[in-house]
Amino acid sequence: MEKDHGLRRKIIREWMALSADKRQTAEQAVAFAEKASQQGQFPRSRRDPEHQFRRNSYEKILGWLAPRAGRA
């Protein structure tokens, strides 16, 4: 849980560090989430043998970024 929180903060910081014109639309958030999920930052877990968490990393990241799209 703590690793998830730290990773969430890191990804949101990266998103907010982009210039305002690069984080205005949902399409930009989608592209950023795809790139971030492909970097393989999500840890493997014994509690998740089917790797469901890793498969859903894109949706999870997009959920973190969606409320912040367009925010200056």
N, C-alpha and C positions, 0 to 999 in steps of 0.2 A: 504494500500500500504506500509506504513512504517512497519507494523507488518510483512508483507511478506518479506520485505528487511532484517529485523532483523533476521527472521527465516532462510532465505537463508544464511546469514553470519554465523549463528550458526552452521548450518548443514555443510557448507563448511569447517569451522574451525575443526569440529569433523572429517571430512574426511581427511583433511590435517594433523591432529594430529596422524593419524595412521602411523605405520612404513611404509617405502617406499615399502617393499615387500608385504604389505597387501592392497596396492592401485595401483597395476600395470595394472590389466586387466579390461575389461568391465564386466566380470562376477563378479568380486569383487565389482564393482560399483553397479551392479544390486542387489547383496545381501545387500549391505549397504543401498541402496535406499528402498528396501522392508522393512528392519528393521526400518528405520527412518520414513517411511510413516505409519507403524503400531503403532508407539508410540503416534499417535493422537495429534501431536503438532500443526496441522493446526487449526486455530480458526473457529468457525461457524460464519456465516454472514447472516444477514437479506437480504442482496443483492443477496444471492445465495440460494434461497429456495430449490432448487433441490440438493443442496450439491455437485454440479458439481466440485467445487474447491477441496473439500475433496476427491472425487472419483479420481480425476486426480493427487493427491498428489504424487503418485509413479512416474508418468511420469515427473512431474515438478522437483522433486528431482533428478531424473536420468539426466534430461537436465542440471541441475546445475553441476553435477559431471562428466559427460562425457568428457568435455574438460580437466578435471584435472586428469583423469585416466592415470597412467604412469608417471605423473609429479613428479619429486623428490623434 
